[in-house]
Amino acid sequence: MTESQVPAALTFGDFFRTRRVGLGLTLRTFSERFGYDPGNISRLERNILSPSLNDEKLAGYAIALQIKKDSEEWVLFHDLAHMAKGSLPKDISKNPQILSVLPAFYRTARGEKLDKNKIKALIRLLNKVNGK
């Protein structure tokens, strides 16, 4: 799944189900093959049960879903897990520069307008954080 194929409101469960079905595995087959409880996987896929943020558990799911470590999909998978829990990914929460731009992002996401100077400052900061 490339970035252009990612739906705007993708959830962890949607992503999980899409990957599993894309591998040609039924819920029962997937669960049996990888030792998961089919009821829990079903609840994960329906967004009734939020995913664990335990790195080992998420990595196990990712491996079972054939998501290559450190790929865009790996990052997306982990980001969606954090979104499902309402938390920030570790790499974001431990970066003071990124944290400093979050209030402006939140205001913008809520529909508040930023003036051109604030937008330029935000872009500079994001480029600096990303090493550009």
MOGIVEN-V805111 format. One record per residue. PHI is phi in degrees with one decimal (999 if undefined). Layout:
BEGIN
PHI  PHI
END
This chain:
BEGIN
999  -90.3  -56.8  -70.0  -94.4  -83.9  -62.1  -59.4  -111.9  -65.5  -108.9  -56.7  -61.6  -60.8  -61.7  -59.4  -62.5  -59.2  -64.9  -60.9  -64.5  -61.2  -85.0  76.9  -108.4  -73.4  -58.8  -65.3  -61.3  -57.4  -62.8  -65.5  -62.0  -109.0  74.7  -103.2  -76.7  -60.7  -63.8  -68.5  -64.7  -59.5  -66.1  -61.0  -66.2  -93.7  61.2  -88.1  -108.9  -80.7  -71.7  -69.7  -98.3  -64.1  -56.2  -64.5  -65.9  -63.1  -63.7  -61.2  -61.3  -60.9  -64.5  -61.8  -88.8  57.5  -98.3  -69.1  -56.8  67.6  -78.5  -57.5  -66.8  -60.7  -64.2  -59.2  -56.5  -69.1  -62.0  -64.8  -62.7  -66.3  -60.2  -61.9  -91.3  72.3  -128.2  -89.0  -59.7  -56.1  -65.3  -82.0  -68.0  -98.6  -108.8  -61.2  -67.1  -66.8  -58.8  -68.4  -94.9  -59.7  -58.0  -65.9  -62.4  -61.1  -60.6  -65.6  -63.5  -84.1  98.2  -77.1  -87.1  -102.0  -75.0  -57.7  -65.1  -68.0  -64.4  -62.8  -64.4  -63.5  -62.8  -60.6  -64.7  -63.0  -64.1  -65.3  -61.9  -88.3  71.0  -106.1
END
